Amino acid sequence: DGRGRGRGRGRGRGRGGDDKDEWIPVTKLGRLVKEGRIRSLEEIFLHSMPIKEHQIVDHFFPPTAGKLKDEVMTIKPVQKQSSAGQRTRFKAYVAVGDFDGHIGLGKKCSSEVATAIRGALIMAKMHLVPIRRGYWGKNSGLPHTIPMKLSGTCGSVSVRLIPAPRGTGLVAAPASKKILAMAGLEDCYSTTRGHSRTTGNFITAVFNAVSASYGYLSPELWKPTVFSKAPFQEHTDFLAKEAESAKADAAY
């Protein structure tokens, strides 16, 4: 009896502390980030490495700093017919952005609203992408708009974004305006086709459009590419050592 109670209390206590303070990475990328071998998100984006742990983003944008803002875009009930009637769950869409060239969008379905929002926030952090910004006309000052016309679709909604002169502001619907502002764009025209009242599909289409900004190879990027080693290749000795120590711990 004593053993059971002691073990239970100890385990519960220990787990709670670990979850709050200590992040134990489970992916190679997570290990490199935690050890400080990867110094910025741009290194991750450069090598197109998928982010599978939201703590990687938290490492570069600490929640205490408050640089990465998040906003619940929409919550809607979805139903499934079961033998006992309908089963209602809630689908949440959450956007995260630093208002300076990074934006992420996540969605999550759950039986409770709070759980759906929490899950969507984690998904949004893992889907963080860089946004390329450019100029309309004269290349003076900081980039303020998108570098070229962009388009994105989701469901029946198709969105087209068009560069705008400085001072225009964001000519867009309230939902898409939030996404564009979070991405760090100041001026932009937009046009939409389809059933844009479906907020989830509408904001996903806008997100797909802005995240395509680095997909275009414009003339200023025609210079020969100087390839560098991928982080996994560069730090292969460190990762191998980590794997060996993990194996030894498991055996122990």
C-alpha positions as CSV (number, residue, x, y, z in Angstrom):
1,D,0.0,0.0,0.0
2,G,2.8,2.4,1.0
3,R,4.8,1.6,-2.1
4,G,1.8,2.2,-4.4
5,R,1.0,5.5,-2.8
6,G,4.6,6.8,-2.7
7,R,5.2,5.8,-6.3
8,G,2.0,7.4,-7.5
9,R,2.7,10.6,-5.7
10,G,6.3,10.8,-6.8
11,R,5.6,10.0,-10.4
12,G,2.8,12.5,-10.6
13,R,4.8,15.2,-9.1
14,G,7.9,14.5,-11.2
15,R,5.9,14.5,-14.4
16,G,4.2,17.7,-13.7
17,G,7.5,19.5,-13.1
18,D,9.1,18.0,-16.3
19,D,6.2,19.0,-18.5
20,K,6.4,22.6,-17.3
21,D,10.2,23.2,-17.3
22,E,12.1,20.6,-19.2
23,W,11.7,20.0,-22.9
24,I,13.1,16.6,-23.9
25,P,13.3,16.7,-27.8
26,V,12.3,13.5,-29.7
27,T,13.5,14.5,-33.2
28,K,17.0,15.2,-34.5
29,L,16.0,18.7,-35.3
30,G,14.8,19.3,-31.8
31,R,18.1,18.0,-30.4
32,L,20.1,20.3,-32.5
33,V,18.0,23.3,-31.6
34,K,18.1,22.6,-27.9
35,E,21.9,22.2,-28.0
36,G,22.2,25.5,-29.8
37,R,23.7,24.0,-33.0
38,I,20.9,25.7,-35.1
39,R,20.9,29.4,-34.3
40,S,17.8,30.6,-36.2
41,L,14.6,29.5,-37.8
42,E,16.0,30.6,-41.2
43,E,18.5,27.7,-41.1
44,I,15.5,25.3,-40.8
45,F,13.6,27.0,-43.6
46,L,16.7,27.1,-45.9
47,H,17.0,23.3,-45.8
48,S,13.2,22.7,-45.9
49,M,13.2,20.7,-42.7
50,P,9.8,19.8,-41.3
51,I,9.2,21.1,-37.7
52,K,7.5,18.3,-35.8
53,E,7.8,19.8,-32.3
54,H,6.2,23.1,-31.4
55,Q,8.9,23.7,-28.7
56,I,11.4,24.4,-31.5
57,V,9.4,27.5,-32.4
58,D,9.1,28.4,-28.7
59,H,12.9,28.2,-28.5
60,F,13.3,30.9,-31.1
61,F,10.3,32.9,-30.0
62,P,10.1,32.5,-26.2
63,P,6.5,32.9,-24.9
64,T,7.8,35.2,-22.2
65,A,9.2,37.7,-24.8
66,G,5.7,37.9,-26.4
67,K,7.1,38.4,-29.9
68,L,5.0,35.7,-31.5
69,K,1.3,36.7,-31.3
70,D,-1.6,34.3,-31.7
71,E,-5.2,34.9,-32.5
72,V,-8.2,32.5,-32.7
73,M,-9.6,33.1,-36.2
74,T,-12.8,31.1,-35.9
75,I,-14.5,28.3,-34.0
76,K,-17.3,26.3,-35.5
77,P,-19.3,23.3,-34.5
78,V,-19.1,20.2,-36.7
79,Q,-21.4,17.2,-36.4
80,K,-21.3,13.5,-37.1
81,Q,-24.4,11.3,-37.2
82,S,-24.1,8.4,-34.8
83,S,-26.6,5.7,-33.7
84,A,-27.3,7.8,-30.5
85,G,-28.0,11.0,-32.5
86,Q,-25.5,13.7,-33.5
87,R,-22.0,14.0,-31.9
88,T,-20.9,17.6,-31.9
89,R,-17.2,18.6,-31.8
90,F,-15.6,22.0,-32.2
91,K,-13.1,23.0,-34.9
92,A,-10.8,25.9,-34.1
93,Y,-8.5,27.8,-36.5
94,V,-5.6,29.7,-34.9
95,A,-3.1,32.0,-36.6
96,V,0.3,32.9,-35.2
97,G,2.7,35.6,-36.5
98,D,5.4,37.9,-35.4
99,F,4.3,40.8,-37.7
100,D,7.8,40.6,-39.3
101,G,7.8,37.9,-42.0
102,H,6.6,34.8,-40.2
103,I,3.1,33.3,-40.2
104,G,1.5,30.0,-39.2
105,L,-2.0,28.7,-39.4
106,G,-3.3,25.6,-37.5
107,K,-6.7,23.9,-37.2
108,K,-7.8,21.3,-34.7
109,C,-11.1,19.5,-33.9
110,S,-12.0,18.5,-30.4
111,S,-15.0,17.8,-28.2
112,E,-14.0,20.8,-26.0
113,V,-13.4,24.3,-27.2
114,A,-10.3,24.9,-25.0
115,T,-8.7,21.7,-26.2
116,A,-9.4,22.5,-29.8
117,I,-7.8,26.0,-29.4
118,R,-4.7,24.6,-27.6
119,G,-4.2,21.9,-30.3
120,A,-4.7,24.5,-33.1
121,L,-2.1,26.8,-31.5
122,I,0.4,23.9,-31.5
123,M,-0.4,23.1,-35.1
124,A,0.0,26.7,-36.1
125,K,3.5,26.9,-34.5
126,M,4.6,23.7,-36.4
127,H,3.3,25.2,-39.7
128,L,5.2,28.4,-39.3
129,V,6.5,29.7,-42.7
130,P,8.6,32.6,-43.8
131,I,7.0,35.3,-46.0
132,R,8.9,37.1,-48.7
133,R,8.3,40.8,-48.9
134,G,9.1,43.2,-51.7
135,Y,8.4,46.6,-53.3
136,W,5.8,48.2,-55.6
137,G,7.8,50.3,-58.0
138,K,10.8,52.0,-56.4
139,N,13.1,49.9,-54.2
140,S,13.5,52.4,-51.4
141,G,13.1,51.9,-47.7
142,L,12.1,48.6,-46.1
143,P,10.0,46.1,-48.1
144,H,6.3,46.8,-47.5
145,T,4.2,44.6,-49.8
146,I,4.4,41.2,-51.6
147,P,7.0,40.9,-54.3
148,M,4.6,39.6,-57.0
149,K,1.0,38.6,-57.5
150,L,0.2,35.5,-55.5
151,S,-2.8,33.2,-55.4
152,G,-4.0,30.4,-53.2
153,T,-7.1,28.1,-53.0
154,C,-8.9,26.0,-50.4
155,G,-12.2,24.4,-51.1
156,S,-14.2,26.7,-53.4
157,V,-12.4,29.8,-52.2
158,S,-9.6,31.2,-54.3
159,V,-7.7,34.3,-53.2
160,R,-5.4,36.5,-55.3
161,L,-3.1,39.0,-53.7
162,I,-1.7,41.9,-55.7
163,P,1.2,44.2,-54.7
164,A,0.1,47.8,-53.7
165,P,1.9,51.1,-53.6
166,R,3.2,52.4,-50.2
167,G,0.5,53.9,-48.1
168,T,-2.4,51.9,-49.6
169,G,-2.9,49.7,-46.5
170,L,-4.4,46.2,-46.6
171,V,-7.4,46.2,-49.0
172,A,-8.9,43.0,-47.7
173,A,-11.7,41.5,-45.7
174,P,-11.3,41.6,-41.9
175,A,-10.3,37.9,-41.6
176,S,-7.7,38.0,-44.3
177,K,-6.5,41.4,-43.1
178,K,-5.4,39.8,-39.8
179,I,-3.4,37.1,-41.6
180,L,-1.7,39.6,-43.9
181,A,-0.9,42.0,-41.0
182,M,0.5,39.1,-38.9
183,A,2.8,38.2,-41.8
184,G,4.2,41.7,-41.7
185,L,2.7,43.1,-44.9
186,E,1.7,46.8,-44.9
187,D,0.2,47.3,-48.3
188,C,-1.7,44.8,-50.4
189,Y,-4.7,44.5,-52.7
190,S,-6.8,41.3,-52.7
191,T,-9.6,39.7,-54.7
192,T,-11.6,36.6,-53.8
193,R,-13.8,34.1,-55.6
194,G,-16.0,31.3,-54.1
195,H,-17.8,30.8,-50.9
196,S,-15.6,33.1,-48.7
197,R,-18.2,33.0,-45.9
198,T,-16.6,29.7,-44.9
199,T,-14.0,31.5,-42.7
200,G,-11.8,28.4,-42.3
201,N,-11.3,27.8,-46.0
202,F,-11.0,31.6,-46.7
203,I,-8.1,32.1,-44.2
204,T,-6.5,28.9,-45.4
205,A,-6.6,30.2,-49.0
206,V,-5.0,33.5,-47.9
207,F,-2.3,31.5,-45.9
208,N,-1.6,29.3,-49.0
209,A,-1.2,32.5,-51.1
210,V,1.2,34.3,-48.8
211,S,3.3,31.2,-48.1
212,A,3.8,30.7,-51.9
213,S,5.8,34.0,-51.9
214,Y,9.2,32.1,-51.7
215,G,8.1,29.6,-54.3
216,Y,8.7,32.1,-57.2
217,L,12.2,32.4,-58.7
218,S,12.5,36.0,-59.6
219,P,15.5,37.5,-61.5
220,E,17.2,38.8,-58.3
221,L,17.5,35.1,-57.2
222,W,19.2,33.9,-60.4
223,K,22.7,34.2,-58.9
224,P,24.4,30.8,-58.6
225,T,23.5,29.0,-55.4
226,V,26.2,28.3,-52.9
227,F,25.2,25.1,-51.3
228,S,26.1,24.5,-47.6
229,K,25.9,21.2,-45.7
230,A,22.5,20.4,-44.2
231,P,22.5,20.6,-40.4
232,F,21.9,16.8,-40.0
233,Q,25.0,16.2,-42.2
234,E,27.1,18.9,-40.5
235,H,26.3,17.7,-36.9
236,T,26.2,14.0,-37.7
237,D,28.8,13.1,-35.0
238,F,26.8,14.9,-32.3
239,L,23.6,13.1,-33.4
240,A,25.3,9.7,-33.5
241,K,26.7,10.3,-30.0
242,E,23.2,11.3,-28.8
243,A,21.6,8.2,-30.3
244,E,24.2,5.9,-28.7
245,S,23.7,7.5,-25.2
246,A,19.9,7.2,-25.7
247,K,20.4,3.5,-26.6
248,A,22.6,2.9,-23.5
249,D,20.0,4.6,-21.3
250,A,17.2,2.4,-22.7
251,A,19.3,-0.7,-22.1
252,Y,20.1,0.4,-18.6
